[in-house]
Amino acid sequence: MAVTTTDLIMGPADLYIGDFGATEPLDTAINTAPGVAWTDLGGTQDGVKLVIDQTYTELEVDQIVQVPGARKTKEVLTVETNLAQATLDNLKVVLNGGTTASGTGYKSYEPAYATSATQPTYRALLIDGYAPQGFRRRVIVRKVLSNDKVESTYKKDDQTLFSVKWASFYVTSSIAPYKVIDQTA
């Protein structure tokens, strides 16, 4: 395969969050902001990483020594980033909810602290980045939870960030858990 240099991709992506089931932008609107159902999470540091981890289980028979095939038995999609804007609104996002309040001269945050049997608040993510040929690529991850540790470090010589990792979950038998749209000429 010959190298097509215009298929090489480099550059940042914008990250948006919406409610689970939020109205998705039309595929034809890929080069525009996603709309009022989506909130821009602001600046990120070290990029936005999309990881699709597929597990295939090998089939086996007694009659041959080679592996005759495999079947997909698990798929885990995650989105990882460091939110550079360490606001209370972003803290609420990375901790899957809670309550913010404000008044004259203050703003506060309290986490959700219901029992573990309570249904979590699922969200949706939208990643707007670059595609081959200098066009745009949009990834919509339809059902996510921040499910890894959230880190925030205060240091005299380093920026404070919210480190976050969202996991994607099954939606329905007729709705895929994610969708990737590339702009074309």
C-alpha atoms as an extended CHARMM CRD file, in Angstrom:
* protein
*
       185  EXT
         1         1  MET       CA              0.0000000000        0.0000000000        0.0000000000  PROA      1               0.0000000000
         2         2  ALA       CA              1.4130000000        3.3540000000       -1.0000000000  PROA      2               0.0000000000
         3         3  VAL       CA              1.5560000000        6.1680000000        1.5270000000  PROA      3               0.0000000000
         4         4  THR       CA             -1.0580000000        8.8590000000        0.9790000000  PROA      4               0.0000000000
         5         5  THR       CA              0.2130000000       11.7970000000        2.9860000000  PROA      5               0.0000000000
         6         6  THR       CA             -3.1690000000       13.5480000000        2.9750000000  PROA      6               0.0000000000
         7         7  ASP       CA             -4.5590000000       10.5960000000        4.9570000000  PROA      7               0.0000000000
         8         8  LEU       CA             -2.2510000000       11.3780000000        7.8920000000  PROA      8               0.0000000000
         9         9  ILE       CA             -4.0330000000       13.0140000000       10.8190000000  PROA      9               0.0000000000
        10        10  MET       CA             -2.6970000000       15.3960000000       13.4530000000  PROA      10              0.0000000000
        11        11  GLY       CA             -4.3920000000       17.9170000000       15.6650000000  PROA      11              0.0000000000
        12        12  PRO       CA             -6.5940000000       18.4040000000       18.6910000000  PROA      12              0.0000000000
        13        13  ALA       CA            -10.2100000000       17.4360000000       19.1760000000  PROA      13              0.0000000000
        14        14  ASP       CA            -13.0110000000       19.2990000000       20.9220000000  PROA      14              0.0000000000
        15        15  LEU       CA            -14.9450000000       17.3220000000       23.5240000000  PROA      15              0.0000000000
        16        16  TYR       CA            -18.6420000000       17.7930000000       24.2660000000  PROA      16              0.0000000000
        17        17  ILE       CA            -20.9770000000       16.1270000000       26.7480000000  PROA      17              0.0000000000
        18        18  GLY       CA            -24.7310000000       15.6890000000       26.5300000000  PROA      18              0.0000000000
        19        19  ASP       CA            -27.4770000000       13.7970000000       28.2720000000  PROA      19              0.0000000000
        20        20  PHE       CA            -27.9140000000       10.1380000000       27.4110000000  PROA      20              0.0000000000
        21        21  GLY       CA            -30.2810000000       10.1600000000       24.4390000000  PROA      21              0.0000000000
        22        22  ALA       CA            -29.4280000000       13.7660000000       23.4950000000  PROA      22              0.0000000000
        23        23  THR       CA            -30.3820000000       14.7650000000       19.9660000000  PROA      23              0.0000000000
        24        24  GLU       CA            -27.4380000000       13.9330000000       17.7640000000  PROA      24              0.0000000000
        25        25  PRO       CA            -26.3470000000       16.3960000000       15.1000000000  PROA      25              0.0000000000
        26        26  LEU       CA            -27.0910000000       15.3640000000       11.5270000000  PROA      26              0.0000000000
        27        27  ASP       CA            -24.2470000000       13.6100000000        9.7080000000  PROA      27              0.0000000000
        28        28  THR       CA            -24.3700000000       16.4330000000        7.1310000000  PROA      28              0.0000000000
        29        29  ALA       CA            -23.6830000000       19.0020000000        9.8860000000  PROA      29              0.0000000000
        30        30  ILE       CA            -20.2550000000       17.5880000000       10.6880000000  PROA      30              0.0000000000
        31        31  ASN       CA            -18.4260000000       20.8800000000       10.1560000000  PROA      31              0.0000000000
        32        32  THR       CA            -20.6300000000       22.8330000000       12.5860000000  PROA      32              0.0000000000
        33        33  ALA       CA            -21.0050000000       22.9770000000       16.3690000000  PROA      33              0.0000000000
        34        34  PRO       CA            -23.1170000000       20.0680000000       17.6480000000  PROA      34              0.0000000000
        35        35  GLY       CA            -25.9970000000       22.1790000000       19.0000000000  PROA      35              0.0000000000
        36        36  VAL       CA            -27.6340000000       23.1630000000       22.2740000000  PROA      36              0.0000000000
        37        37  ALA       CA            -27.9570000000       19.5850000000       23.5700000000  PROA      37              0.0000000000
        38        38  TRP       CA            -24.1460000000       19.4240000000       23.8850000000  PROA      38              0.0000000000
        39        39  THR       CA            -21.8640000000       21.3000000000       26.3020000000  PROA      39              0.0000000000
        40        40  ASP       CA            -18.2560000000       22.0170000000       25.3430000000  PROA      40              0.0000000000
        41        41  LEU       CA            -15.9630000000       20.7210000000       28.1070000000  PROA      41              0.0000000000
        42        42  GLY       CA            -13.3200000000       23.3110000000       27.2440000000  PROA      42              0.0000000000
        43        43  GLY       CA             -9.5940000000       22.8170000000       26.9090000000  PROA      43              0.0000000000
        44        44  THR       CA             -7.9010000000       19.4590000000       27.2830000000  PROA      44              0.0000000000
        45        45  GLN       CA             -4.2920000000       18.5040000000       27.8320000000  PROA      45              0.0000000000
        46        46  ASP       CA             -2.4940000000       15.5050000000       26.3070000000  PROA      46              0.0000000000
        47        47  GLY       CA             -5.2890000000       14.9650000000       23.7810000000  PROA      47              0.0000000000
        48        48  VAL       CA             -8.5400000000       13.0050000000       23.7730000000  PROA      48              0.0000000000
        49        49  LYS       CA             -7.9140000000        9.2630000000       23.4960000000  PROA      49              0.0000000000
        50        50  LEU       CA            -10.5060000000        6.8840000000       22.0640000000  PROA      50              0.0000000000
        51        51  VAL       CA             -9.7250000000        3.2280000000       22.8980000000  PROA      51              0.0000000000
        52        52  ILE       CA            -11.6530000000        0.2720000000       21.4620000000  PROA      52              0.0000000000
        53        53  ASP       CA            -10.5500000000       -2.9380000000       23.1970000000  PROA      53              0.0000000000
        54        54  GLN       CA            -11.8790000000       -6.0620000000       21.4750000000  PROA      54              0.0000000000
        55        55  THR       CA            -11.6490000000       -9.5700000000       22.9460000000  PROA      55              0.0000000000
        56        56  TYR       CA            -11.8940000000      -12.5830000000       20.6530000000  PROA      56              0.0000000000
        57        57  THR       CA            -12.2710000000      -16.0760000000       22.0990000000  PROA      57              0.0000000000
        58        58  GLU       CA            -10.6720000000      -18.8060000000       20.0180000000  PROA      58              0.0000000000
        59        59  LEU       CA            -12.6310000000      -21.8280000000       18.8600000000  PROA      59              0.0000000000
        60        60  GLU       CA            -11.0510000000      -25.2510000000       19.2990000000  PROA      60              0.0000000000
        61        61  VAL       CA            -11.6030000000      -28.7450000000       17.9290000000  PROA      61              0.0000000000
        62        62  ASP       CA             -9.8160000000      -32.0180000000       18.6230000000  PROA      62              0.0000000000
        63        63  GLN       CA             -9.2360000000      -32.8840000000       14.9690000000  PROA      63              0.0000000000
        64        64  ILE       CA             -6.8330000000      -30.0440000000       14.0380000000  PROA      64              0.0000000000
        65        65  VAL       CA             -3.9690000000      -28.2980000000       15.8160000000  PROA      65              0.0000000000
        66        66  GLN       CA             -4.5710000000      -24.8800000000       14.2900000000  PROA      66              0.0000000000
        67        67  VAL       CA             -7.1170000000      -22.4900000000       15.7080000000  PROA      67              0.0000000000
        68        68  PRO       CA            -10.0900000000      -22.7530000000       13.3250000000  PROA      68              0.0000000000
        69        69  GLY       CA            -11.5040000000      -19.3120000000       14.1330000000  PROA      69              0.0000000000
        70        70  ALA       CA            -12.6360000000      -16.9320000000       16.8330000000  PROA      70              0.0000000000
        71        71  ARG       CA            -15.7130000000      -15.0450000000       17.9800000000  PROA      71              0.0000000000
        72        72  LYS       CA            -15.8980000000      -11.5880000000       19.4960000000  PROA      72              0.0000000000
        73        73  THR       CA            -16.8890000000      -12.0250000000       23.1370000000  PROA      73              0.0000000000
        74        74  LYS       CA            -16.2960000000       -8.5630000000       24.5440000000  PROA      74              0.0000000000
        75        75  GLU       CA            -15.7620000000       -4.9850000000       23.4300000000  PROA      75              0.0000000000
        76        76  VAL       CA            -14.8950000000       -2.0960000000       25.7350000000  PROA      76              0.0000000000
        77        77  LEU       CA            -14.7600000000        1.4490000000       24.4100000000  PROA      77              0.0000000000
        78        78  THR       CA            -13.2410000000        4.1690000000       26.5720000000  PROA      78              0.0000000000
        79        79  VAL       CA            -12.5590000000        7.8830000000       26.1520000000  PROA      79              0.0000000000
        80        80  GLU       CA             -9.7070000000        9.3430000000       28.1840000000  PROA      80              0.0000000000
        81        81  THR       CA             -8.5220000000       12.9200000000       28.6140000000  PROA      81              0.0000000000
        82        82  ASN       CA             -7.3270000000       15.5350000000       31.0550000000  PROA      82              0.0000000000
        83        83  LEU       CA             -9.7500000000       18.4410000000       31.3540000000  PROA      83              0.0000000000
        84        84  ALA       CA             -7.6210000000       21.5620000000       31.5860000000  PROA      84              0.0000000000
        85        85  GLN       CA            -10.4170000000       23.7430000000       32.9120000000  PROA      85              0.0000000000
        86        86  ALA       CA            -10.7100000000       22.5270000000       36.5110000000  PROA      86              0.0000000000
        87        87  THR       CA            -14.1240000000       24.1210000000       37.1460000000  PROA      87              0.0000000000
        88        88  LEU       CA            -16.8120000000       22.8330000000       39.4940000000  PROA      88              0.0000000000
        89        89  ASP       CA            -19.0320000000       22.2400000000       36.4520000000  PROA      89              0.0000000000
        90        90  ASN       CA            -16.3760000000       19.9420000000       34.9770000000  PROA      90              0.0000000000
        91        91  LEU       CA            -15.9220000000       18.2450000000       38.3650000000  PROA      91              0.0000000000
        92        92  LYS       CA            -19.6510000000       17.5130000000       38.3440000000  PROA      92              0.0000000000
        93        93  VAL       CA            -19.2850000000       15.9990000000       34.8570000000  PROA      93              0.0000000000
        94        94  VAL       CA            -16.3310000000       13.7470000000       35.7040000000  PROA      94              0.0000000000
        95        95  LEU       CA            -18.0030000000       12.5120000000       38.9040000000  PROA      95              0.0000000000
        96        96  ASN       CA            -21.2720000000       11.6070000000       37.1010000000  PROA      96              0.0000000000
        97        97  GLY       CA            -23.4500000000       14.2370000000       38.6770000000  PROA      97              0.0000000000
        98        98  GLY       CA            -24.0090000000       15.9400000000       41.9490000000  PROA      98              0.0000000000
        99        99  THR       CA            -25.2350000000       19.4170000000       42.7840000000  PROA      99              0.0000000000
       100       100  THR       CA            -23.7180000000       22.8120000000       42.1600000000  PROA      100             0.0000000000
       101       101  ALA       CA            -24.9710000000       25.9700000000       43.8080000000  PROA      101             0.0000000000
       102       102  SER       CA            -23.8630000000       29.5710000000       43.7240000000  PROA      102             0.0000000000
       103       103  GLY       CA            -24.5220000000       32.8440000000       45.4100000000  PROA      103             0.0000000000
       104       104  THR       CA            -22.8290000000       36.1520000000       45.9350000000  PROA      104             0.0000000000
       105       105  GLY       CA            -19.1060000000       35.4920000000       45.9630000000  PROA      105             0.0000000000
       106       106  TYR       CA            -19.1590000000       31.6660000000       45.8960000000  PROA      106             0.0000000000
       107       107  LYS       CA            -19.9650000000       28.5220000000       43.9660000000  PROA      107             0.0000000000
       108       108  SER       CA            -20.1070000000       25.0510000000       45.5700000000  PROA      108             0.0000000000
       109       109  TYR       CA            -20.3170000000       21.3930000000       44.5680000000  PROA      109             0.0000000000
       110       110  GLU       CA            -21.6360000000       18.3690000000       46.4640000000  PROA      110             0.0000000000
       111       111  PRO       CA            -21.3520000000       14.8610000000       44.9780000000  PROA      111             0.0000000000
       112       112  ALA       CA            -24.2610000000       12.5130000000       44.4270000000  PROA      112             0.0000000000
       113       113  TYR       CA            -24.2460000000       10.1890000000       47.4300000000  PROA      113             0.0000000000
       114       114  ALA       CA            -27.2090000000        7.8600000000       46.8860000000  PROA      114             0.0000000000
       115       115  THR       CA            -26.9450000000        4.1510000000       47.5710000000  PROA      115             0.0000000000
       116       116  SER       CA            -25.0280000000        1.9180000000       45.1860000000  PROA      116             0.0000000000
       117       117  ALA       CA            -28.2830000000        0.3850000000       43.9530000000  PROA      117             0.0000000000
       118       118  THR       CA            -29.3800000000        3.7180000000       42.4600000000  PROA      118             0.0000000000
       119       119  GLN       CA            -29.3190000000        3.9100000000       38.6580000000  PROA      119             0.0000000000
       120       120  PRO       CA            -26.3460000000        6.0900000000       37.6370000000  PROA      120             0.0000000000
       121       121  THR       CA            -26.7370000000        9.1240000000       35.4190000000  PROA      121             0.0000000000
       122       122  TYR       CA            -25.4490000000        8.0650000000       32.0150000000  PROA      122             0.0000000000
       123       123  ARG       CA            -24.2470000000       10.7280000000       29.6110000000  PROA      123             0.0000000000
       124       124  ALA       CA            -23.1530000000       10.9130000000       25.9650000000  PROA      124             0.0000000000
       125       125  LEU       CA            -19.8630000000       12.1920000000       24.5330000000  PROA      125             0.0000000000
       126       126  LEU       CA            -19.1270000000       13.8320000000       21.2130000000  PROA      126             0.0000000000
       127       127  ILE       CA            -15.5680000000       14.1860000000       19.9310000000  PROA      127             0.0000000000
       128       128  ASP       CA            -14.8980000000       16.6220000000       17.0740000000  PROA      128             0.0000000000
       129       129  GLY       CA            -11.4690000000       16.1760000000       15.5350000000  PROA      129             0.0000000000
       130       130  TYR       CA             -9.7290000000       15.7580000000       12.2150000000  PROA      130             0.0000000000
       131       131  ALA       CA            -10.1380000000       13.1450000000        9.4900000000  PROA      131             0.0000000000
       132       132  PRO       CA             -8.0080000000       12.3060000000        6.4340000000  PROA      132             0.0000000000
       133       133  GLN       CA             -7.7340000000       14.8400000000        3.6230000000  PROA      133             0.0000000000
       134       134  GLY       CA             -7.9480000000       17.7290000000        6.1220000000  PROA      134             0.0000000000
       135       135  PHE       CA            -11.6430000000       17.1630000000        6.7570000000  PROA      135             0.0000000000
       136       136  ARG       CA            -13.4510000000       16.7480000000       10.0850000000  PROA      136             0.0000000000
       137       137  ARG       CA            -14.2720000000       13.5710000000       12.0090000000  PROA      137             0.0000000000
       138       138  ARG       CA            -17.0060000000       13.2920000000       14.6150000000  PROA      138             0.0000000000
       139       139  VAL       CA            -17.3060000000       10.4210000000       17.0850000000  PROA      139             0.0000000000
       140       140  ILE       CA            -20.5320000000       10.0980000000       19.0610000000  PROA      140             0.0000000000
       141       141  VAL       CA            -20.3630000000        7.7800000000       22.0760000000  PROA      141             0.0000000000
       142       142  ARG       CA            -23.9800000000        7.3360000000       23.0720000000  PROA      142             0.0000000000
       143       143  LYS       CA            -23.9160000000        6.0030000000       26.6660000000  PROA      143             0.0000000000
       144       144  VAL       CA            -21.0250000000        6.6420000000       29.0370000000  PROA      144             0.0000000000
       145       145  LEU       CA            -20.0610000000        6.8520000000       32.6820000000  PROA      145             0.0000000000
       146       146  SER       CA            -16.8770000000        8.1740000000       34.1880000000  PROA      146             0.0000000000
       147       147  ASN       CA            -15.8440000000        4.9480000000       35.8820000000  PROA      147             0.0000000000
       148       148  ASP       CA            -12.1680000000        5.2590000000       36.7270000000  PROA      148             0.0000000000
       149       149  LYS       CA            -10.4370000000        7.2850000000       39.4020000000  PROA      149             0.0000000000
       150       150  VAL       CA            -10.5870000000       11.0340000000       38.8780000000  PROA      150             0.0000000000
       151       151  GLU       CA             -7.3490000000       12.7770000000       39.7000000000  PROA      151             0.0000000000
       152       152  SER       CA             -6.6230000000       16.4310000000       40.3650000000  PROA      152             0.0000000000
       153       153  THR       CA             -3.1760000000       17.5030000000       41.5100000000  PROA      153             0.0000000000
       154       154  TYR       CA             -2.1470000000       20.8720000000       42.8850000000  PROA      154             0.0000000000
       155       155  LYS       CA              1.5560000000       21.5310000000       42.3220000000  PROA      155             0.0000000000
       156       156  LYS       CA              3.6120000000       24.7000000000       42.2910000000  PROA      156             0.0000000000
       157       157  ASP       CA              5.1330000000       23.9210000000       38.8800000000  PROA      157             0.0000000000
       158       158  ASP       CA              2.3150000000       22.1260000000       37.0560000000  PROA      158             0.0000000000
       159       159  GLN       CA             -1.1930000000       22.8280000000       35.8790000000  PROA      159             0.0000000000
       160       160  THR       CA             -4.1980000000       21.4450000000       37.7810000000  PROA      160             0.0000000000
       161       161  LEU       CA             -6.2560000000       19.0870000000       35.6010000000  PROA      161             0.0000000000
       162       162  PHE       CA             -9.1540000000       16.6780000000       35.9860000000  PROA      162             0.0000000000
       163       163  SER       CA             -7.9620000000       13.3110000000       34.6870000000  PROA      163             0.0000000000
       164       164  VAL       CA            -10.9850000000       11.3240000000       33.5130000000  PROA      164             0.0000000000
       165       165  LYS       CA            -11.8240000000        8.0520000000       31.7630000000  PROA      165             0.0000000000
       166       166  TRP       CA            -15.3270000000        7.3390000000       30.4680000000  PROA      166             0.0000000000
       167       167  ALA       CA            -16.5150000000        3.8230000000       29.5930000000  PROA      167             0.0000000000
       168       168  SER       CA            -19.1460000000        3.1890000000       26.9420000000  PROA      168             0.0000000000
       169       169  PHE       CA            -22.1170000000        0.8880000000       27.5280000000  PROA      169             0.0000000000
       170       170  TYR       CA            -24.6980000000       -1.0580000000       25.5150000000  PROA      170             0.0000000000
       171       171  VAL       CA            -27.6150000000        1.0820000000       24.2890000000  PROA      171             0.0000000000
       172       172  THR       CA            -30.2060000000       -1.1630000000       22.5640000000  PROA      172             0.0000000000
       173       173  SER       CA            -30.2960000000       -3.9370000000       19.9920000000  PROA      173             0.0000000000
       174       174  SER       CA            -31.1140000000       -1.3210000000       17.3160000000  PROA      174             0.0000000000
       175       175  ILE       CA            -28.7590000000        1.5010000000       18.4060000000  PROA      175             0.0000000000
       176       176  ALA       CA            -24.9790000000        1.0590000000       18.2030000000  PROA      176             0.0000000000
       177       177  PRO       CA            -22.9790000000        2.2510000000       21.2280000000  PROA      177             0.0000000000
       178       178  TYR       CA            -20.9700000000        4.6540000000       19.0730000000  PROA      178             0.0000000000
       179       179  LYS       CA            -20.8390000000        6.1720000000       15.6070000000  PROA      179             0.0000000000
       180       180  VAL       CA            -17.9640000000        7.6690000000       13.5930000000  PROA      180             0.0000000000
       181       181  ILE       CA            -18.6870000000       10.2180000000       10.8460000000  PROA      181             0.0000000000
       182       182  ASP       CA            -16.0560000000       11.5710000000        8.4360000000  PROA      182             0.0000000000
       183       183  GLN       CA            -16.6170000000       14.6730000000        6.3370000000  PROA      183             0.0000000000
       184       184  THR       CA            -15.9120000000       14.1260000000        2.6350000000  PROA      184             0.0000000000
       185       185  ALA       CA            -15.6050000000       16.3470000000       -0.4330000000  PROA      185             0.0000000000
